[in-house]
Amino acid sequence: MTLSPAEKIWRSHFQQGKFAELNQIVSVIDHIYSSVEIDIAERFHNFFFYEACPLVSIAEKLNGSIDGIAFTGQKERYDGLFLIDGQPQKIECVAAIDGQNEALIMEHLQLYGRAPANLKIHGTGSKNKRKIDEHSAVARNREDYLENELRPLMEQALQSKIQKSQTNPDYCKAWLSIVFDDWLVPVEEKKKQNFDPLCEKILKTNPTGHQPFERVFFVGISRQYIFDSFEI
């Protein structure tokens, strides 16, 4: 099995299912995030952006109460463990991401050396014969995107894990991380005023709340935003 450069770095530092200190994980993630290219087609891509980065963002938000993190991978029926006061806390991860647009953004980047992070990309044809015009990106209306694109993705992600809990007892009292694309609001200081009401609305209007999960976090893929259900 051939490993990508990013995955090689990760595996040289961490073992699946073994706890590592938060500051060590942050150091490795910062290095990979800023210095190593990760292709969207890589197996490591989803793990890094949808599991590793969000879990570290949550641990940092909890401000020192997390003593360590273990990434369980395929060994368990949940994605990770936080070590809190010597006790393990299970956490599951899910992505509320428009995968097609994310793939088009990465293809646009490869073709033209740049890509708009907060626009909708249009392409024609299959993946191997795709045509993407350099100026095909279309601006998104913020309110329309939040209500008609992002909200359904978040609701579907939450509901999918709640439904899966019926056959997975490990989700009982676990925490849930829902990562989403928050780049439509590029300024960090404005993310809370745009995303907090949406996250709160989703949790309050869901028929079953967020049971059996004890706690839910909505985490921006930018690593600049996080919402904690305990804040409601």
Contacts in CASP RR format, 6 or more apart in sequence:
PFRMAT RR
TARGET T0000
AUTHOR 0000-0000-0000
METHOD contacts of the structure
MODEL  1
MTLSPAEKIWRSHFQQGKFAELNQIVSVIDHIYSSVEIDIAERFHNFFFY
EACPLVSIAEKLNGSIDGIAFTGQKERYDGLFLIDGQPQKIECVAAIDGQ
NEALIMEHLQLYGRAPANLKIHGTGSKNKRKIDEHSAVARNREDYLENEL
RPLMEQALQSKIQKSQTNPDYCKAWLSIVFDDWLVPVEEKKKQNFDPLCE
KILKTNPTGHQPFERVFFVGISRQYIFDSFEI
3 11 0 8 1.000
3 44 0 8 1.000
4 38 0 8 1.000
4 39 0 8 1.000
4 42 0 8 1.000
4 43 0 8 1.000
4 44 0 8 1.000
5 36 0 8 1.000
5 37 0 8 1.000
6 32 0 8 1.000
6 36 0 8 1.000
6 37 0 8 1.000
6 38 0 8 1.000
6 42 0 8 1.000
6 44 0 8 1.000
6 48 0 8 1.000
7 42 0 8 1.000
7 43 0 8 1.000
7 44 0 8 1.000
9 28 0 8 1.000
9 31 0 8 1.000
9 32 0 8 1.000
9 36 0 8 1.000
10 28 0 8 1.000
10 32 0 8 1.000
10 44 0 8 1.000
10 48 0 8 1.000
10 52 0 8 1.000
13 20 0 8 1.000
13 24 0 8 1.000
13 28 0 8 1.000
14 20 0 8 1.000
14 25 0 8 1.000
14 28 0 8 1.000
14 71 0 8 1.000
16 71 0 8 1.000
16 72 0 8 1.000
16 73 0 8 1.000
16 75 0 8 1.000
17 70 0 8 1.000
17 71 0 8 1.000
17 72 0 8 1.000
17 73 0 8 1.000
17 75 0 8 1.000
17 76 0 8 1.000
17 80 0 8 1.000
17 81 0 8 1.000
18 70 0 8 1.000
19 67 0 8 1.000
19 68 0 8 1.000
19 69 0 8 1.000
19 70 0 8 1.000
19 81 0 8 1.000
19 83 0 8 1.000
20 68 0 8 1.000
20 69 0 8 1.000
20 70 0 8 1.000
21 67 0 8 1.000
21 68 0 8 1.000
22 56 0 8 1.000
22 59 0 8 1.000
22 60 0 8 1.000
22 64 0 8 1.000
22 66 0 8 1.000
22 67 0 8 1.000
22 68 0 8 1.000
22 69 0 8 1.000
25 52 0 8 1.000
25 56 0 8 1.000
25 68 0 8 1.000
25 69 0 8 1.000
26 56 0 8 1.000
26 60 0 8 1.000
29 48 0 8 1.000
29 52 0 8 1.000
29 53 0 8 1.000
29 56 0 8 1.000
32 38 0 8 1.000
32 48 0 8 1.000
33 53 0 8 1.000
33 223 0 8 1.000
38 44 0 8 1.000
38 45 0 8 1.000
38 48 0 8 1.000
38 49 0 8 1.000
39 45 0 8 1.000
39 106 0 8 1.000
40 102 0 8 1.000
40 103 0 8 1.000
40 106 0 8 1.000
46 95 0 8 1.000
47 71 0 8 1.000
47 73 0 8 1.000
49 179 0 8 1.000
49 221 0 8 1.000
50 93 0 8 1.000
50 94 0 8 1.000
50 95 0 8 1.000
50 97 0 8 1.000
50 179 0 8 1.000
51 71 0 8 1.000
51 79 0 8 1.000
51 80 0 8 1.000
51 93 0 8 1.000
51 177 0 8 1.000
52 71 0 8 1.000
53 179 0 8 1.000
53 219 0 8 1.000
53 221 0 8 1.000
53 223 0 8 1.000
54 93 0 8 1.000
54 177 0 8 1.000
54 179 0 8 1.000
54 217 0 8 1.000
54 219 0 8 1.000
54 220 0 8 1.000
55 69 0 8 1.000
55 71 0 8 1.000
55 79 0 8 1.000
55 80 0 8 1.000
55 82 0 8 1.000
55 91 0 8 1.000
55 93 0 8 1.000
55 177 0 8 1.000
56 69 0 8 1.000
57 219 0 8 1.000
57 220 0 8 1.000
57 223 0 8 1.000
57 226 0 8 1.000
58 66 0 8 1.000
58 82 0 8 1.000
58 91 0 8 1.000
58 175 0 8 1.000
58 177 0 8 1.000
58 217 0 8 1.000
58 219 0 8 1.000
58 226 0 8 1.000
59 66 0 8 1.000
59 68 0 8 1.000
59 69 0 8 1.000
59 82 0 8 1.000
61 217 0 8 1.000
61 226 0 8 1.000
61 228 0 8 1.000
65 84 0 8 1.000
65 85 0 8 1.000
66 82 0 8 1.000
66 83 0 8 1.000
66 84 0 8 1.000
67 83 0 8 1.000
67 84 0 8 1.000
67 85 0 8 1.000
67 86 0 8 1.000
68 82 0 8 1.000
68 83 0 8 1.000
69 80 0 8 1.000
69 81 0 8 1.000
69 82 0 8 1.000
69 83 0 8 1.000
70 80 0 8 1.000
70 81 0 8 1.000
70 83 0 8 1.000
70 88 0 8 1.000
71 79 0 8 1.000
71 80 0 8 1.000
72 78 0 8 1.000
72 79 0 8 1.000
72 80 0 8 1.000
72 81 0 8 1.000
73 79 0 8 1.000
73 80 0 8 1.000
76 170 0 8 1.000
77 168 0 8 1.000
77 170 0 8 1.000
78 90 0 8 1.000
78 91 0 8 1.000
78 92 0 8 1.000
78 168 0 8 1.000
78 170 0 8 1.000
78 171 0 8 1.000
78 174 0 8 1.000
79 91 0 8 1.000
79 92 0 8 1.000
79 93 0 8 1.000
79 177 0 8 1.000
80 90 0 8 1.000
80 91 0 8 1.000
80 92 0 8 1.000
80 93 0 8 1.000
81 88 0 8 1.000
81 89 0 8 1.000
81 90 0 8 1.000
81 91 0 8 1.000
82 88 0 8 1.000
82 89 0 8 1.000
82 91 0 8 1.000
82 175 0 8 1.000
83 89 0 8 1.000
89 174 0 8 1.000
89 175 0 8 1.000
90 170 0 8 1.000
90 171 0 8 1.000
90 173 0 8 1.000
90 174 0 8 1.000
90 175 0 8 1.000
91 174 0 8 1.000
91 175 0 8 1.000
91 176 0 8 1.000
91 177 0 8 1.000
92 161 0 8 1.000
92 171 0 8 1.000
92 174 0 8 1.000
92 175 0 8 1.000
92 176 0 8 1.000
92 177 0 8 1.000
92 213 0 8 1.000
93 176 0 8 1.000
93 177 0 8 1.000
93 179 0 8 1.000
94 157 0 8 1.000
94 158 0 8 1.000
94 160 0 8 1.000
94 161 0 8 1.000
94 176 0 8 1.000
94 177 0 8 1.000
94 178 0 8 1.000
94 179 0 8 1.000
95 157 0 8 1.000
95 178 0 8 1.000
95 179 0 8 1.000
95 180 0 8 1.000
96 150 0 8 1.000
96 153 0 8 1.000
96 154 0 8 1.000
96 156 0 8 1.000
96 157 0 8 1.000
96 178 0 8 1.000
96 179 0 8 1.000
96 180 0 8 1.000
97 153 0 8 1.000
97 179 0 8 1.000
97 180 0 8 1.000
97 181 0 8 1.000
97 221 0 8 1.000
98 149 0 8 1.000
98 153 0 8 1.000
98 181 0 8 1.000
101 120 0 8 1.000
101 121 0 8 1.000
102 181 0 8 1.000
103 127 0 8 1.000
104 121 0 8 1.000
104 122 0 8 1.000
104 123 0 8 1.000
104 130 0 8 1.000
104 132 0 8 1.000
105 115 0 8 1.000
105 116 0 8 1.000
105 117 0 8 1.000
105 121 0 8 1.000
106 115 0 8 1.000
107 130 0 8 1.000
107 132 0 8 1.000
108 114 0 8 1.000
108 115 0 8 1.000
108 116 0 8 1.000
108 121 0 8 1.000
108 132 0 8 1.000
108 134 0 8 1.000
108 137 0 8 1.000
109 115 0 8 1.000
111 132 0 8 1.000
111 134 0 8 1.000
112 134 0 8 1.000
115 121 0 8 1.000
116 137 0 8 1.000
117 183 0 8 1.000
117 186 0 8 1.000
118 140 0 8 1.000
118 183 0 8 1.000
118 184 0 8 1.000
118 185 0 8 1.000
118 186 0 8 1.000
119 137 0 8 1.000
119 138 0 8 1.000
119 139 0 8 1.000
119 140 0 8 1.000
120 137 0 8 1.000
120 138 0 8 1.000
120 139 0 8 1.000
120 140 0 8 1.000
121 132 0 8 1.000
121 136 0 8 1.000
121 137 0 8 1.000
122 132 0 8 1.000
122 133 0 8 1.000
122 136 0 8 1.000
122 137 0 8 1.000
122 138 0 8 1.000
123 130 0 8 1.000
123 131 0 8 1.000
123 132 0 8 1.000
123 133 0 8 1.000
123 136 0 8 1.000
124 130 0 8 1.000
124 131 0 8 1.000
125 131 0 8 1.000
140 149 0 8 1.000
140 184 0 8 1.000
142 184 0 8 1.000
142 185 0 8 1.000
142 194 0 8 1.000
145 184 0 8 1.000
146 184 0 8 1.000
146 194 0 8 1.000
146 195 0 8 1.000
146 198 0 8 1.000
150 180 0 8 1.000
150 181 0 8 1.000
150 184 0 8 1.000
150 198 0 8 1.000
151 198 0 8 1.000
151 201 0 8 1.000
151 202 0 8 1.000
153 180 0 8 1.000
154 178 0 8 1.000
154 180 0 8 1.000
154 198 0 8 1.000
154 199 0 8 1.000
154 202 0 8 1.000
154 218 0 8 1.000
155 202 0 8 1.000
155 206 0 8 1.000
157 178 0 8 1.000
157 180 0 8 1.000
158 176 0 8 1.000
158 178 0 8 1.000
158 202 0 8 1.000
158 203 0 8 1.000
158 206 0 8 1.000
158 210 0 8 1.000
158 216 0 8 1.000
159 206 0 8 1.000
161 171 0 8 1.000
161 176 0 8 1.000
161 213 0 8 1.000
162 206 0 8 1.000
162 208 0 8 1.000
162 210 0 8 1.000
162 211 0 8 1.000
162 212 0 8 1.000
162 213 0 8 1.000
164 171 0 8 1.000
165 171 0 8 1.000
165 172 0 8 1.000
165 212 0 8 1.000
165 213 0 8 1.000
171 212 0 8 1.000
171 213 0 8 1.000
172 212 0 8 1.000
173 212 0 8 1.000
173 213 0 8 1.000
173 214 0 8 1.000
174 212 0 8 1.000
174 213 0 8 1.000
174 214 0 8 1.000
175 213 0 8 1.000
175 214 0 8 1.000
175 215 0 8 1.000
175 216 0 8 1.000
175 217 0 8 1.000
176 210 0 8 1.000
176 213 0 8 1.000
176 215 0 8 1.000
176 216 0 8 1.000
176 217 0 8 1.000
177 217 0 8 1.000
177 219 0 8 1.000
178 216 0 8 1.000
178 217 0 8 1.000
178 218 0 8 1.000
178 219 0 8 1.000
179 219 0 8 1.000
179 220 0 8 1.000
179 221 0 8 1.000
180 218 0 8 1.000
180 219 0 8 1.000
180 220 0 8 1.000
180 221 0 8 1.000
181 220 0 8 1.000
181 221 0 8 1.000
182 191 0 8 1.000
182 195 0 8 1.000
182 220 0 8 1.000
182 221 0 8 1.000
182 222 0 8 1.000
182 224 0 8 1.000
182 225 0 8 1.000
183 221 0 8 1.000
183 222 0 8 1.000
185 191 0 8 1.000
185 194 0 8 1.000
185 195 0 8 1.000
188 222 0 8 1.000
188 224 0 8 1.000
188 225 0 8 1.000
191 220 0 8 1.000
191 222 0 8 1.000
191 224 0 8 1.000
191 225 0 8 1.000
192 225 0 8 1.000
195 218 0 8 1.000
195 220 0 8 1.000
195 225 0 8 1.000
195 227 0 8 1.000
196 227 0 8 1.000
199 218 0 8 1.000
199 227 0 8 1.000
200 227 0 8 1.000
200 232 0 8 1.000
202 218 0 8 1.000
203 209 0 8 1.000
203 210 0 8 1.000
203 216 0 8 1.000
203 229 0 8 1.000
203 232 0 8 1.000
204 232 0 8 1.000
210 216 0 8 1.000
210 229 0 8 1.000
215 228 0 8 1.000
215 229 0 8 1.000
215 230 0 8 1.000
216 228 0 8 1.000
216 229 0 8 1.000
217 226 0 8 1.000
217 227 0 8 1.000
217 228 0 8 1.000
217 229 0 8 1.000
218 226 0 8 1.000
218 227 0 8 1.000
219 225 0 8 1.000
219 226 0 8 1.000
219 227 0 8 1.000
220 226 0 8 1.000
END
